[in-house]
């Protein structure tokens, strides 16, 4: 809300400034004497029309050049260039528009020189207003100014090889306009020493004191080998300062493992919530994907599309994308066609609910490996539309699973969720039934059926990350359901890597449980995102609690108590013991559920408990 107020105040200020600018231009053009203005230009109604039209056009240009969304506390030459372009284009468009429409507005003629003068006045007035804010802010906080002519003072966190290279590059690239003045490192044996002339002044607990004493403008975290937990802890300290915080990506993200200043970037949420690199058995994955026909249902979704990207790299004989939503399928198809021109790619628009359609697809293409990612997953929507969740997540899974058995697929991997454990919502209950289907059918099929269960993925469709980002862009508030709600998080590529690895381990009937790391408070996540966007939580962007949504838990679980848990050779993947389920009995119960939906849809929620006894609807 405060950001909206600031933007509106800036717009109001600019309206005043561009009006003043035009009036000053008129006076300067005619030597400061209004009596020198030709009679045909002295008509007040004409001047008012010119001012109104020019003001509207120039304010629109300012909006296009994002002059109302920049963080002016960090204003530099880049922002000044934006102001220059906005002023130049705005004045050019305003003059051109007035020339073309002058007869319509009753305007006789306007000297172009007025708009040339206006351009320079706009540049001065608008630039002064923005940089004046920065000067005022810095003076109030007694901080050192660092415009383009004065180098930014940089604190480097990390006194190792990466930190040394960053310092060397900062010193050798004057165009970066930055100078390293201090280093922070937790190794006490390094304290008091220097790297390339830059002193190591303490550990992470000293960051705030060093920032204050050295008037630091920017912090660079140069710890590419550090764990994400350490990075998160350090960022938490840095974010309490008023400095811009940047980071050198981890070694897993530095593809060629070279450290150069160009790879330093802003901190993102994945740096704070992601985990350590995953060690994959690439040979095992290659063995079951290379040269095989692979089908991905829900292939246009967040998980499905990433599955397609990673599978394509393993050189399958054919990759089939199946999705009910044509736009998503079209996007991933175009992407894969561009990056893998030799890939035999088939894109099919179909609904997993339609048994005959699914059977015809399996009959025609006979996939060797099936990744079933098609599902309805939005908890509140499914609470309001339970029968749709059942049709897609239960009947759809049954259709695809039976087709895989009937047409001889070698492996079937179900993408499941932590919400299937002791479900409190219809989405979780239907995904639990989907797990039961693949465990039950595996007992009599030659196809190896497995499920992979994990929690939330960062940035997926419908996740909190895109929602929070949109709310921050709009000036807030950021809405959190409950101050204590926690979730497990994982990046999309990370989750898919583990899905592929789990698929390679499949023997049939297992539920693989991915190690989701430490749970994260959604409230903390919201605060971090606000800080990463350059704002202060509560001061700039408010956080509001809206209450738990229908079917939502305070926390999610990854394992049923009766399943037990066994380790695998990959320490990030665990396997739950198969629970015996009679497939014939399960099918009868699913058939009965179909009848309930057709005859008494309101009673289906009660019937779900017959199949999933531990389903307990949240209050």
C-alpha positions in Angstrom: 0.0 0.0 0.0 2.8 2.4 0.9 4.5 1.7 -2.5 1.2 2.6 -4.3 1.1 5.8 -2.3 4.7 6.6 -3.3 4.0 5.9 -6.9 0.9 8.1 -6.9 2.8 10.9 -5.2 5.5 10.7 -7.8 3.0 10.9 -10.6 1.4 13.9 -9.0 4.8 15.5 -8.6 5.7 14.8 -12.3 2.4 16.4 -13.5 3.4 19.5 -11.6 6.9 19.4 -13.0 6.0 18.9 -16.7 3.5 21.8 -16.4 6.2 24.0 -14.9 8.6 22.8 -17.6 6.3 23.8 -20.4 5.6 27.3 -19.0 9.3 27.9 -18.4 10.0 26.8 -21.9 7.5 29.3 -23.3 9.2 32.1 -21.3 12.7 31.1 -22.2 11.8 30.7 -25.9 10.6 34.3 -25.9 13.3 35.9 -23.8 11.4 35.7 -20.5 8.8 38.3 -21.6 5.3 37.0 -22.3 4.7 40.1 -24.4 7.1 38.7 -27.0 4.9 35.7 -27.6 3.3 36.0 -31.0 -0.5 36.8 -30.8 -1.4 33.4 -32.3 0.4 31.6 -29.6 -0.8 33.8 -26.7 -4.3 32.3 -26.6 -4.7 30.9 -23.1 -7.0 28.1 -24.3 -4.4 27.0 -26.8 -1.7 26.9 -24.1 -4.0 24.9 -21.7 -4.7 22.4 -24.5 -1.0 22.0 -25.2 -0.2 21.5 -21.6 -2.9 18.9 -21.0 -2.0 16.9 -24.1 1.7 17.1 -23.4 1.3 16.2 -19.8 -0.8 13.0 -20.5 1.7 11.8 -23.1 4.7 12.4 -21.0 3.2 10.8 -17.9 2.4 7.7 -20.0 6.0 7.6 -21.2 7.3 7.8 -17.7 5.1 4.8 -16.8 6.4 2.9 -19.8 10.0 3.6 -18.7 9.1 2.4 -15.2 10.0 5.7 -13.5 7.4 5.0 -10.8 8.6 1.5 -9.9 12.4 2.0 -9.6 14.0 1.9 -6.2 15.2 5.5 -6.0 17.2 4.8 -2.9 19.6 3.0 -5.4 19.3 5.7 -8.2 22.4 5.8 -10.5 23.3 6.5 -14.1 20.9 3.8 -15.3 17.9 5.6 -13.8 19.2 8.9 -15.2 19.3 7.3 -18.7 15.7 6.1 -18.2 14.6 9.6 -17.3 16.4 11.0 -20.4 14.8 8.5 -22.8 11.3 9.1 -21.2 11.8 12.9 -21.6 13.0 12.7 -25.1 10.4 10.3 -26.4 7.6 12.0 -24.4 8.4 15.5 -25.8 8.8 14.1 -29.4 5.5 12.3 -29.2 3.7 15.3 -27.7 5.0 17.6 -30.4 4.2 15.1 -33.2 0.7 14.5 -31.8 0.0 18.2 -31.5 1.1 18.9 -35.1 -1.1 16.2 -36.5 -4.2 17.1 -34.4 -3.6 20.9 -34.0 -6.7 21.8 -36.1 -8.9 19.5 -34.1 -7.8 21.2 -30.8 -7.9 24.7 -32.4 -4.1 25.1 -32.1 -2.5 27.3 -34.8 1.2 26.4 -34.6 3.8 25.4 -32.0 7.6 26.0 -32.4 9.5 22.8 -32.1 12.1 24.7 -30.1 9.7 24.9 -27.2 9.8 21.1 -26.8 13.6 21.0 -27.2 13.8 23.4 -24.3 11.2 21.5 -22.4 13.2 18.3 -22.8 16.2 19.8 -21.0 14.0 21.3 -18.3 12.2 17.9 -17.8 15.6 16.2 -17.6 16.7 18.6 -14.9 13.5 18.8 -12.8 12.6 15.1 -12.9 16.2 14.0 -12.4 16.6 16.5 -9.5 13.5 15.2 -7.8 14.6 11.6 -8.0 18.2 12.1 -7.0 17.2 14.7 -4.5 15.2 11.9 -2.7 18.4 9.8 -2.6 20.5 12.7 -1.3 17.9 13.4 1.4 17.6 9.8 2.4 21.4 9.4 2.7 21.8 12.6 4.6 19.1 11.6 7.0 20.7 8.3 7.6 24.2 9.9 7.6 25.3 7.6 4.8 27.9 8.2 2.2 26.7 9.0 -1.4 27.8 6.9 -4.3 26.7 8.3 -7.6 28.3 7.3 -10.9 31.2 9.7 -10.2 31.9 8.2 -6.8 32.6 4.5 -6.4 30.3 2.3 -4.4 31.9 0.8 -1.3 31.6 -3.0 -1.4 31.8 -5.5 1.4 32.9 -9.0 0.2 31.7 -12.0 2.3 34.1 -14.8 1.9 37.9 -14.7 2.2 38.5 -17.7 0.0 39.6 -18.1 -3.7 36.2 -16.8 -5.0 36.3 -13.7 -2.7 39.9 -13.0 -3.8 38.9 -13.2 -7.5 35.9 -10.9 -7.0 38.2 -8.3 -5.2 40.7 -8.5 -8.0 38.1 -8.0 -10.7 36.5 -5.1 -8.9 39.9 -3.4 -8.7 40.6 -4.0 -12.3 37.3 -3.0 -13.8 36.8 0.7 -13.2 33.7 0.7 -15.3 32.0 -1.2 -12.5 32.2 1.9 -10.3 32.8 -0.2 -7.2 35.7 -0.6 -4.8 36.1 -3.4 -2.2 36.8 -2.0 1.2 36.4 -4.9 3.6 36.0 -8.6 3.8 34.0 -10.8 6.2 35.0 -14.4 6.9 34.1 -16.8 9.7 37.6 -18.2 9.8 39.2 -16.4 12.8 42.7 -17.2 11.7 42.2 -14.9 8.7 41.0 -11.9 10.8 43.3 -8.9 10.6 44.9 -10.1 7.4 44.5 -8.7 3.9 43.6 -10.0 0.5 44.8 -7.9 -2.4 45.1 -5.0 0.1 41.5 -5.4 1.5 41.3 -6.2 5.2 39.4 -9.0 6.7 37.5 -7.3 9.6 35.6 -10.2 11.3 32.9 -12.9 11.0 29.3 -12.7 10.1 28.3 -11.4 13.5 30.4 -8.3 12.6 28.6 -7.5 9.3 26.3 -4.8 10.7 29.2 -3.0 12.5 31.4 -3.1 9.4 28.7 -1.8 7.2 28.2 1.1 9.5 31.8 2.0 10.1 32.9 1.6 6.5 29.7 3.2 4.9 29.2 0.2 2.8 26.8 0.5 -0.2 26.8 -3.1 -1.5 27.5 -6.5 -0.2 28.6 -9.4 -2.4 28.3 -12.9 -0.9 31.2 -14.9 -2.5 30.7 -18.3 -1.0 30.0 -20.6 -4.0 30.8 -23.8 -2.0 28.7 -22.9 1.0 25.5 -24.7 1.8 22.2 -23.0 1.2 21.6 -23.0 5.0 24.8 -20.9 5.5 23.8 -18.6 2.6 20.4 -18.1 4.1 21.8 -17.3 7.6 24.3 -14.8 6.1 21.6 -13.2 3.9 19.4 -12.8 7.0 22.1 -10.7 8.6 22.8 -8.7 5.5 19.1 -7.9 4.9 19.0 -6.1 8.1 21.4 -3.5 6.7 20.4 -0.9 4.1 22.8 -2.3 1.5 22.2 -3.9 -1.8 23.0 -7.6 -1.5 24.3 -9.7 -4.4 25.6 -13.2 -4.6 28.0 -15.4 -6.6 26.0 -18.5 -7.6 26.9 -21.9 -6.2 29.4 -24.1 -8.0 26.6 -26.3 -9.2 25.2 -23.2 -11.0 28.6 -22.1 -12.3 28.5 -24.4 -15.3 32.2 -23.9 -16.2 33.1 -23.4 -12.5 34.8 -20.1 -13.3 34.4 -17.2 -11.0 34.0 -13.8 -12.8 32.4 -10.6 -11.7 29.8 -10.9 -14.5 28.3 -13.9 -12.7 27.5 -11.9 -9.6 23.8 -11.4 -9.5 20.9 -10.4 -7.2 20.0 -12.9 -4.5 16.8 -14.8 -5.3 14.5 -16.9 -3.2 16.0 -20.2 -4.6 19.4 -19.2 -3.0 17.7 -19.1 0.4 15.4 -22.1 0.1 17.1 -24.4 -2.3 19.3 -27.2 -1.0 22.7 -28.6 -1.7 23.5 -30.1 -5.2 21.9 -33.5 -6.0 24.1 -36.3 -6.9 22.4 -38.3 -9.7 23.3 -41.7 -11.1 23.2 -40.6 -14.7 24.0 -44.1 -16.0 20.9 -45.6 -14.3 18.6 -42.8 -15.6 20.1 -43.1 -19.1 19.5 -46.9 -19.1 15.7 -46.6 -18.7 15.1 -43.5 -20.8 17.6 -43.6 -23.7 16.1 -45.0 -26.8 12.7 -45.5 -25.2 9.3 -44.1 -26.0 8.4 -41.8 -23.0 5.0 -40.4 -22.3 4.4 -37.5 -19.9 0.8 -36.8 -19.0 0.2 -33.2 -17.8 3.3 -32.4 -19.9 2.5 -28.7 -20.2 2.3 -28.1 -16.4 5.1 -26.9 -14.0 6.4 -30.4 -13.2 5.4 -32.0 -16.5 7.2 -29.5 -18.6 10.4 -29.8 -16.6 10.1 -33.5 -16.9 10.0 -33.1 -20.7 13.0 -30.8 -20.6 15.2 -33.2 -18.6 14.0 -36.3 -20.4 14.8 -34.8 -23.8 18.4 -34.5 -22.7 18.6 -38.3 -22.2 17.9 -38.9 -25.9 14.7 -40.9 -25.8 13.5 -42.7 -29.0 10.3 -40.6 -28.8 8.9 -38.1 -26.3 5.1 -37.7 -26.1 3.6 -34.7 -24.4 0.0 -35.2 -23.4 -2.0 -32.3 -21.9 -5.5 -31.1 -21.8 -4.5 -27.4 -22.0 -3.3 -26.5 -25.5 -1.4 -23.3 -24.6 1.0 -25.0 -22.1 1.5 -27.9 -24.5 2.2 -25.5 -27.3 4.8 -23.6 -25.3 6.8 -26.6 -24.2 6.6 -28.1 -27.7 8.1 -25.0 -29.2 10.8 -24.8 -26.6 11.9 -28.5 -27.1 11.7 -28.2 -30.9 14.2 -25.2 -30.6 16.6 -26.8 -28.2 16.3 -30.4 -29.5 15.7 -30.2 -33.2 16.4 -33.9 -33.7 14.0 -35.0 -31.0 11.1 -37.1 -32.2 8.4 -35.1 -30.4 4.7 -35.8 -30.4 2.3 -33.4 -28.7 -1.2 -34.7 -28.0 -4.2 -32.7 -26.6 -6.3 -35.2 -24.6 -8.0 -35.6 -21.3 -6.9 -38.5 -19.0 -10.6 -38.9 -18.0 -11.5 -40.3 -21.4 -10.6 -44.0 -21.2 -11.1 -44.7 -24.9 -8.9 -41.8 -26.0 -6.1 -42.8 -23.6 -6.3 -46.4 -24.8 -6.1 -45.3 -28.4 -3.0 -43.2 -27.6 -1.3 -46.2 -25.8 -2.3 -48.5 -28.6 -0.8 -46.3 -31.3 2.5 -45.2 -29.6 3.1 -48.0 -27.1 5.1 -46.0 -24.5 7.9 -47.8 -22.6 7.9 -45.3 -19.7 5.0 -43.2 -18.4 5.3 -40.2 -16.1 1.8 -39.4 -14.8 1.8 -35.7 -13.8 -1.7 -34.8 -14.9 -3.8 -33.8 -11.9 -5.9 -31.1 -10.3 -3.8 -29.8 -7.5 -5.3 -26.5 -6.1 -6.6 -27.3 -2.7 -9.3 -24.5 -2.2 -10.6 -25.0 -5.8 -10.9 -28.8 -5.3 -12.6 -28.3 -2.0 -15.3 -26.3 -3.9 -15.3 -28.9 -6.8 -14.7 -32.3 -5.2 -16.2 -34.3 -8.1 -13.8 -32.7 -10.6 -10.8 -33.7 -8.3 -12.1 -37.3 -8.2 -12.7 -37.5 -12.0 -9.2 -36.2 -12.8 -7.0 -37.5 -10.0 -8.7 -40.9 -9.4 -10.5 -41.9 -12.6 -7.8 -40.3 -14.8 -5.0 -42.1 -12.9 -6.9 -45.4 -13.2 -7.3 -45.0 -17.0 -3.7 -44.2 -17.6 -2.4 -46.9 -15.2 -4.6 -49.6 -16.7 -3.6 -48.6 -20.2 0.1 -48.9 -19.2 -0.6 -52.4 -18.0 -2.7 -53.4 -21.1 -0.2 -52.1 -23.7 2.9 -53.3 -22.0 4.7 -50.2 -20.6 7.8 -51.2 -18.7 7.6 -48.4 -16.0 4.9 -46.1 -14.6 5.8 -43.2 -12.3 3.1 -41.3 -10.5 3.8 -37.8 -9.3 2.2 -37.6 -5.9 2.2 -35.1 -3.0 2.7 -34.8 0.7 -0.9 -33.8 0.9 -1.8 -37.5 0.3 -0.5 -38.3 3.9 -3.3 -38.2 6.4 -5.3 -36.0 4.0 -7.4 -33.2 5.3 -8.6 -32.1 1.8 -10.2 -33.7 -1.2 -7.1 -33.1 -3.3 -4.9 -35.0 -0.9 -7.4 -37.8 -0.5 -7.7 -38.3 -4.3 -3.9 -38.4 -4.6 -3.8 -41.0 -1.9 -6.3 -43.1 -3.9 -4.0 -42.6 -6.9 -1.1 -44.0 -4.9 -3.3 -47.0 -3.8 -4.2 -47.6 -7.5 -0.6 -47.9 -8.6 0.4 -50.0 -5.5 -2.5 -52.4 -6.1 -2.2 -52.8 -9.9 1.6 -53.4 -9.5 0.9 -56.7 -7.7 -0.4 -58.4 -10.8 1.1 -56.4 -13.7 4.4 -56.8 -15.5 4.7 -53.0 -15.5 6.7 -51.5 -12.6 4.5 -48.9 -10.9 5.9 -46.4 -8.4 4.9 -43.1 -6.9 7.1 -40.2 -6.0 5.9 -38.0 -3.1 7.2 -34.5 -2.4 6.0 -31.2 -1.1 5.7 -27.7 -2.7 8.0 -26.7 -5.5 9.2 -23.1 -5.9 7.6 -21.1 -8.7 5.1 -23.8 -9.8 1.7 -22.8 -11.1 -0.4 -21.9 -8.1 2.4 -21.8 -5.6 2.8 -18.9 -3.2 6.0 -17.5 -4.8 4.3 -16.1 -8.0 1.3 -14.9 -5.9 3.6 -13.1 -3.4 5.6 -11.5 -6.2 2.5 -10.2 -7.9 1.2 -8.8 -4.6 4.5 -7.1 -4.0 4.5 -5.6 -7.5 1.0 -4.2 -6.7 2.3 -2.6 -3.5 0.9 -5.1 -1.1 -0.5 -6.4 1.1 1.1 -9.8 1.0 -1.4 -12.3 2.2 -0.4 -15.3 4.4 -3.0 -17.7 5.7 -1.6 -18.2 9.2 1.6 -17.0 11.1 2.6 -20.5 12.0 1.9 -22.3 8.7 4.9 -24.2 7.4 5.7 -26.0 4.1 8.4 -28.1 2.6 10.0 -26.5 -0.5 12.1 -27.7 -3.4 13.0 -26.2 -6.8 11.2 -27.6 -9.9 14.4 -28.8 -11.6 15.6 -30.4 -8.3 12.2 -32.2 -7.8 12.3 -33.6 -11.4 15.9 -34.7 -11.0 14.9 -36.8 -8.0 11.8 -38.1 -9.8 13.9 -39.4 -12.7 16.4 -40.9 -10.2 13.5 -42.6 -8.2 12.2 -43.9 -11.5 15.5 -45.6 -12.1 15.3 -47.3 -8.7 11.8 -48.7 -9.2 11.2 -52.4 -8.6 7.4 -52.0 -8.3 4.9 -50.8 -5.7 7.2 -48.4 -3.9 6.3 -44.9 -2.8 9.5 -42.9 -3.0 9.6 -40.0 -0.5 11.9 -37.1 -1.4 14.0 -35.4 1.3 12.5 -32.0 1.4 15.0 -30.5 3.8 13.9 -28.2 6.6 10.3 -26.9 6.6 9.9 -23.2 5.9 7.5 -20.8 7.6 5.4 -19.1 4.9 5.5 -15.9 7.0 9.4 -16.0 6.8 9.1 -16.7 3.1 6.9 -13.6 2.6 9.4 -11.4 4.5 12.3 -12.7 2.5 10.6 -12.0 -0.8 9.7 -8.5 0.2 13.3 -7.8 1.2 14.6 -9.3 -2.0 12.3 -6.9 -3.9 14.0 -4.0 -2.2 11.3 -3.2 0.4 11.0 -3.4 4.1 8.3 -5.8 5.5 5.5 -4.0 7.3 7.1 -0.6 6.7 6.9 -0.6 2.8 4.8 -3.7 2.2 2.3 -5.0 4.8 1.7 -8.7 5.5 -1.9 -9.7 6.3 -3.1 -13.0 7.8 -6.3 -14.3 6.1 -6.9 -17.5 8.0 -6.4 -21.1 6.8 -8.2 -21.9 3.6 -10.7 -24.9 3.4 -8.9 -28.2 3.7 -5.5 -26.6 4.5 -3.2 -27.9 7.2 -0.7 -25.9 9.3 1.9 -28.4 8.3 2.3 -31.2 5.8 3.6 -34.7 6.4 5.5 -36.9 4.0 4.9 -40.4 5.4 2.0 -42.5 6.8 2.9 -44.0 10.2 2.2 -47.5 9.0 4.4 -47.2 5.9 7.8 -47.2 7.6 10.8 -45.7 5.8 13.9 -47.2 4.3 17.0 -45.5 3.0 18.2 -45.9 -0.6 21.6 -45.4 -2.1 20.6 -41.7 -2.7 20.5 -40.0 0.6 17.8 -37.6 -0.7 15.4 -40.4 -1.6 13.7 -42.7 0.8 11.3 -45.5 0.1 8.1 -46.4 1.9 7.2 -50.0 2.3 4.3 -51.1 -0.1 1.0 -51.3 1.6 -1.0 -54.3 0.4 -4.1 -53.3 -1.5 -6.5 -55.7 -3.3 -6.9 -54.2 -6.8 -10.2 -55.9 -7.5 -11.7 -54.6 -4.3 -10.3 -51.1 -4.9 -11.8 -51.1 -8.4 -15.2 -52.0 -7.0 -15.0 -49.2 -4.5 -14.0 -46.8 -7.3 -16.9 -48.0 -9.4 -19.2 -47.4 -6.5 -17.8 -43.9 -6.2 -18.7 -43.3 -9.8 -22.3 -44.3 -9.1 -22.3 -42.0 -6.1 -21.1 -39.1 -8.2 -23.8 -39.7 -10.8 -26.7 -40.2 -8.4 -25.7 -38.2 -5.3 -22.7 -36.0 -5.8 -23.0 -34.4 -2.4 -22.5 -37.8 -0.7 -19.2 -38.4 -2.4 -17.2 -36.7 0.4 -18.5 -39.2 2.9 -17.7 -42.1 0.5 -14.1 -41.0 0.1 -13.6 -42.0 3.8 -14.6 -45.6 2.9 -11.5 -45.8 0.6 -9.2 -43.5 2.6 -10.1 -44.1 6.3 -7.6 -41.6 7.5 -9.1 -38.8 5.5 -10.3 -36.2 7.9 -11.8 -33.0 6.6 -10.1 -30.0 8.1 -12.4 -27.8 10.2 
